[in-house]
Amino acid sequence: MTEEGEYPIFDAADYISSTDDAAILLTTALEDSAEDAGALPAALGILARSGNMSELARRVGMSRDGLYRALSADGNPTWSTVLRVTQALNLRLEVHQGMESA
């Protein structure tokens, strides 16, 4: 605790420590994106903050501030930005056929 009665601000980025963690986060975000279009960009923002944002921005080809804005809660990144960020994070989005319901 910082002061009596206050708690530190939670940031999920502080708890991403492996590519498995990143994959779980993105999988969940993709599942949630049917009801929340901002779920995937928010998850990418968490992943970006968990590492070196300046280096990621360089690999994506954007300014650090531009990347922060695009992946913020109010951001609205283009699909190409989403793909460039996932590629720069060494992740790949895939589509798999789901199991049919009985």
QUIVEN-V462642 format. One record per pair of residues at least 4 apart in sequence whose C-alpha atoms are under 7 Angstrom apart, sorted by the first residue. I is the first residue (numbers start at 1). J is the second residue. If there is no record, write none. Layout:
# QUIVEN-V462642
i=<I | I>
j=<J | J>
This chain:
# QUIVEN-V462642
i=<1 | 1 | 1 | 2 | 2 | 2 | 12 | 12 | 13 | 13 | 13 | 13 | 14 | 16 | 16 | 16 | 17 | 18 | 19 | 20 | 21 | 22 | 22 | 23 | 24 | 25 | 25 | 26 | 26 | 26 | 27 | 28 | 29 | 29 | 29 | 29 | 30 | 32 | 32 | 33 | 33 | 33 | 33 | 38 | 39 | 40 | 41 | 41 | 42 | 42 | 42 | 42 | 43 | 44 | 44 | 45 | 45 | 45 | 46 | 47 | 48 | 49 | 52 | 53 | 53 | 54 | 54 | 55 | 56 | 56 | 57 | 57 | 57 | 57 | 57 | 58 | 59 | 60 | 60 | 60 | 62 | 62 | 63 | 64 | 65 | 66 | 67 | 68 | 69 | 70 | 70 | 70 | 71 | 71 | 77 | 77 | 78 | 79 | 80 | 81 | 82 | 83 | 84 | 85 | 86 | 86 | 86 | 87 | 87>
j=<6 | 7 | 8 | 6 | 7 | 8 | 16 | 46 | 46 | 47 | 49 | 50 | 50 | 21 | 22 | 50 | 21 | 22 | 23 | 24 | 25 | 26 | 47 | 27 | 28 | 29 | 43 | 30 | 40 | 43 | 31 | 32 | 33 | 39 | 40 | 43 | 40 | 36 | 39 | 37 | 38 | 39 | 40 | 42 | 43 | 44 | 45 | 71 | 46 | 71 | 72 | 73 | 47 | 48 | 71 | 49 | 71 | 72 | 50 | 51 | 53 | 53 | 56 | 57 | 64 | 58 | 64 | 59 | 60 | 88 | 61 | 62 | 63 | 64 | 67 | 62 | 88 | 84 | 85 | 88 | 66 | 67 | 67 | 68 | 69 | 70 | 71 | 72 | 75 | 75 | 76 | 77 | 75 | 77 | 81 | 82 | 82 | 83 | 84 | 85 | 86 | 87 | 88 | 89 | 90 | 91 | 92 | 91 | 92>
